Amino acid sequence: MYDFFSDFESFTESWWPYLISVFITVISATRFYFGGTYCPSSARIDGKTVIITGGARGIGLATAKQLTNRGANVILAVRNVEKGLKALNEIRETNKTASVQIKLVDISDLASIRNFAEGIKNEHDKIDVLINNAGIIGSKAQDEYEPVFTTNYLGPFLLTHLMLPLLAKSDNGRVINVSALAHYNGKLDLEGNFGKSSTPQEAFAKSKLALTVFTKYIAQLHKSTNITFNSVSPGLVRNTGHWETFSSLNSSFLTKLSVWPWVWLFMKTPKQGCQSIVYLTVEPSLHKVTGCYFSDCEIKEPAEIVNDFNVARCLYEKTCKIVALDSEDIKN
């Protein structure tokens, strides 16, 4: 007859339990480290109106869930109505009293952004927070300023300016631009057609660097107002749709199977990735903090070029011409 207890006793007297314990401890510590910091603020923002672009999935959706739980009136600015309705229903499944609505906008289309902004102005007296989260990491299409550069930089640049009049009516208007660690690898060539890139990775890094440079510069332009401007890196985040769509590591079932454990171990969930965004949105002590780059709910030093005022001014003036901003758009 099989003696389970005898075998179990032999097992416990071996090295295996210790090896398994060490393995589990190392895995848990690694996940905890790469998961980043959770928002340290318990503040609520009841009645505040927050626009989140790219709110249909990933970091944007996770942010919306967190902010509706803190009392915010959330506007999900999405490109696809079906995905937007799915996100809305997902939020309401866990929070039946959530104040959330969807509005359609294509951040890669400047005309669509202007139409969206006009609609918001007609329906709302003020906006308290604008979270420019929508972004892509690759595209097969090619045009003068590339979909990646337009979606990740030109679109947020234009939308931010169009929302300034409504943000100015808030007691503490906040603009939060979602950057990325990749901005450290970006390069800005402000001569000629600076929106062009040779690879999707180059385009992504350049767009996020431009967004981070712009954030600090516009903060300086509006330092005497009640609006703050900060950029934030969510870190490496899985389940956003970007890696699944554009990564070559997702090309086959066997490849996905071999890569998944490393993705799980070293990349954040969307809920973990949105924590710094939530912190920048709700924390009362940040009402005068502007022009900074955040990661893991702390101010970090961005790429060196972000602090170059002359580069930032040149980028700003060039971008204003590209998106056809006039004086009425720029003033708040």
Residue pairs with C-beta under 8 A, 6 or more apart in sequence:
11 17
27 265
30 265
30 266
31 265
34 235
34 236
34 265
34 266
34 267
34 268
35 268
35 269
35 272
36 235
36 268
36 272
36 273
36 275
36 276
36 296
37 275
37 276
37 296
37 297
37 298
38 272
38 275
38 297
39 66
39 275
39 276
39 278
39 279
39 282
39 297
40 279
40 297
41 278
41 279
41 282
41 283
41 284
43 70
43 282
43 283
43 284
44 70
44 71
44 282
45 67
45 70
45 71
45 72
45 128
45 129
45 281
45 282
46 70
46 71
46 72
47 71
47 73
48 71
48 72
48 73
48 128
48 129
48 170
49 72
49 73
49 75
49 124
49 126
49 127
49 128
49 129
50 67
50 72
50 73
50 74
50 75
50 127
50 128
50 129
50 130
50 131
50 281
51 75
51 77
51 120
51 127
51 129
51 130
51 131
51 163
52 60
52 63
52 64
52 67
52 74
52 75
52 76
52 77
52 131
52 133
53 60
53 77
53 105
53 107
53 131
53 132
53 133
53 134
53 155
53 156
53 159
54 60
54 77
54 78
54 107
54 133
54 134
54 135
55 61
55 63
55 64
55 74
55 76
55 77
55 78
55 84
55 87
55 102
55 133
56 76
56 78
56 79
56 80
56 83
56 84
56 86
56 87
57 83
57 87
57 240
57 241
58 237
58 239
58 240
58 241
58 242
58 270
58 273
59 133
59 178
59 234
59 237
59 240
59 270
59 273
59 274
59 277
60 76
60 131
60 133
60 134
61 76
61 87
61 90
61 91
61 270
62 269
62 270
62 271
62 273
62 274
63 131
63 133
63 274
63 277
63 278
63 281
64 74
64 76
64 87
64 91
64 100
65 90
65 91
65 94
65 95
65 271
66 271
66 274
66 278
67 74
67 278
67 281
67 282
68 74
68 91
68 95
68 98
68 99
68 100
69 95
69 98
70 278
70 282
71 99
72 99
72 129
72 281
73 99
73 100
74 91
74 98
74 99
74 100
74 101
75 100
75 101
75 102
75 103
75 120
76 84
76 87
76 88
76 100
76 101
76 102
76 103
77 102
77 103
77 104
77 105
77 107
77 116
77 134
78 84
78 87
78 102
78 103
78 104
78 105
79 104
79 105
79 106
79 107
79 134
81 102
81 104
84 102
84 104
85 102
87 102
88 100
88 101
88 102
91 98
91 100
92 98
92 100
103 116
103 119
103 120
104 112
104 116
105 112
105 113
105 115
105 116
106 112
106 113
107 113
107 134
107 150
107 151
107 155
107 156
107 159
108 136
108 147
108 150
108 151
108 155
109 155
110 150
110 154
110 155
110 158
110 323
110 324
113 155
113 158
113 159
113 162
114 158
114 162
116 159
117 159
117 162
117 163
120 127
120 163
120 166
121 165
121 166
124 166
125 166
125 169
126 166
126 167
126 169
126 170
127 163
127 166
127 167
127 169
127 170
127 173
128 167
128 170
128 171
128 172
128 173
128 174
129 173
129 174
129 175
129 176
129 281
130 159
130 160
130 163
130 167
130 173
130 174
130 175
130 176
131 176
131 178
131 277
131 281
132 155
132 156
132 159
132 160
132 175
132 176
132 177
132 178
132 211
133 178
133 277
134 151
134 155
134 156
135 151
135 152
135 178
135 180
135 207
135 208
135 242
136 147
136 148
136 151
136 152
136 204
136 242
137 148
137 200
137 201
137 204
137 242
137 246
138 148
138 200
138 203
138 204
138 242
138 245
138 246
139 146
139 147
139 148
139 200
141 147
144 193
144 195
145 154
145 193
145 195
145 196
145 322
146 195
146 196
146 197
146 203
148 197
148 200
148 203
148 204
148 207
149 195
149 197
149 203
149 206
149 207
149 210
150 195
151 207
152 204
152 207
152 208
152 211
153 207
153 208
153 210
153 211
153 214
153 319
154 195
154 319
154 322
154 323
156 177
156 211
157 211
157 214
157 319
157 323
158 323
158 325
160 175
160 177
160 218
160 229
161 325
161 329
161 330
162 329
163 175
164 222
164 227
164 330
164 331
164 332
165 331
165 332
166 173
167 173
167 174
167 175
167 227
167 332
168 225
168 226
168 227
168 332
170 226
170 227
171 226
172 226
172 228
172 287
173 225
173 226
173 227
173 228
174 227
174 228
174 229
174 230
174 280
174 281
174 286
175 215
175 218
175 227
175 228
175 229
175 230
176 230
176 231
176 232
176 277
176 280
176 281
177 211
177 212
177 214
177 215
177 229
177 230
177 231
177 232
178 231
178 232
178 233
178 234
178 277
179 208
179 211
179 212
179 215
179 231
179 232
179 233
179 293
179 302
180 204
180 205
180 208
180 233
180 234
181 233
181 235
181 236
181 295
182 201
182 204
182 205
182 208
183 205
183 208
183 209
183 211
183 212
183 233
183 302
183 303
183 306
184 205
184 209
184 302
184 303
185 205
186 202
186 205
186 206
186 207
186 208
186 209
186 210
186 303
187 202
187 205
187 206
187 209
188 194
188 206
188 209
188 210
188 213
188 305
188 311
188 315
190 311
190 314
190 315
190 318
194 318
195 322
197 203
197 206
200 246
209 303
209 305
209 306
210 315
210 319
211 231
212 231
212 293
212 302
212 303
212 306
213 305
213 306
213 308
213 311
213 312
213 315
214 312
214 315
214 316
214 319
215 229
215 230
215 231
215 291
215 293
216 229
216 231
216 291
216 292
216 293
216 302
216 306
216 307
216 312
217 309
217 312
217 313
217 315
217 316
218 229
218 316
219 228
219 229
219 230
219 290
219 291
220 291
220 309
222 229
222 290
222 332
223 290
223 291
225 332
227 290
227 332
228 286
228 287
228 288
228 289
228 290
229 290
229 291
230 280
230 286
230 289
230 290
230 291
230 292
230 293
230 294
231 292
231 293
231 294
231 302
232 276
232 277
232 280
232 293
232 294
232 295
233 276
233 293
233 294
233 295
233 300
234 268
234 273
234 274
234 276
234 277
235 268
235 272
235 273
235 295
235 296
236 266
236 267
236 268
237 267
237 268
237 269
237 270
237 272
237 273
238 263
238 264
238 267
238 268
238 269
238 270
239 269
239 270
240 270
240 273
243 249
243 250
243 263
244 250
249 255
249 256
249 259
250 256
250 259
275 296
275 297
276 294
276 295
276 296
276 297
279 286
279 294
279 297
280 286
280 294
289 299
292 299
293 299
293 300
293 301
293 302
293 306
294 300
305 311
306 312
320 330
